[in-house]
Amino acid sequence: MANEFKFEIVETIAVLSQSSKGWTKELNLVSWNEREPKYDIREWAPDKSKMGKGITLTDEEAAVLKKALNTRSDI
C-alpha cells in the first residue's frame, strides 16, 4: 500500500507509435499524485491499465527539448 500512486491523463497530445500488441507510445500531460501536470512520454496498454517506464518533463524541460528538436535539420 505504501507504493500506491494516482495518475490522471489530463491531455493526450500525440500518439507517437503503436506496437503490434496495441500498446501505444504517447506524449501526454499527466498529473501524478494530484500534482501539477507534467509532460510525459511512455508506453501504455490499450486500456491504460498498465504502463511502461517513461520520462516526465517540466514545462521548462519540454521547452528546452522543443528548442533542441527545432534546430535539427534532419527531422
N, C-alpha and C positions, 0 to 999 in steps of 0.2 A: 504494500500500500504506500510506502514511503516514496516510491518511484513513479507514482501516478502523475500524469500531467494532462492538461487540457489544451486543445488547439481548435482554432476556428479559421477556416479558409475564408478570408474576408473578400478577396477578389482573385479570380483566375485571370492572369494577364496573358499567358500564352502556353499552349501545349507544344513542347519542343520536339517530342518524338513519341512513338508508341511501339512497344515490343510485340512480338507475336503472341504473347500470353495476355495482352491487353493492358499491361502496366504502362503508364504514361509518365514521361519526364516533363515536369511543369515548372513554370515561373509563376508564383503566386504571392499575394500578400497574406501572411499568416500571423494571427495573434496566438502567441504561446502563453499559456497560463494567465490569460486575460490581460496580458501586457499590450503595449503599443504594437501594431502590426509591423512586421519586417518583411523585406523581400526574401523569398525562399525558393531554392531550386532543389528538387528531389524527385524521386520516382514514387508514384502512388499506384496502389492496386485499383482495379476498375471501380470498386465500390467505396474507395477511400478508407477502408477498414485497416489497411496495412500501408506502411510507408518504408522507403529505403532511407539510407543515410543521405544527408543533404547538407546544404550550406545556407546560412541565413546572412543577410546583409542589411546594415542600417541604410538610411537614406543617403548618408554621406558616402558609404562604401559603394552603393549602387551607382551613385553619380560618378565616382572615380572609374568604375568598371565601364559605364556607358561611354565616358570620355575616351578611355583606352580603346574600346572597340570601334568607336567612330574614327579614330586615327588610322585604323588598319585599312589598307587599300585592297587587301585580298578577300574581304568579306562582301 
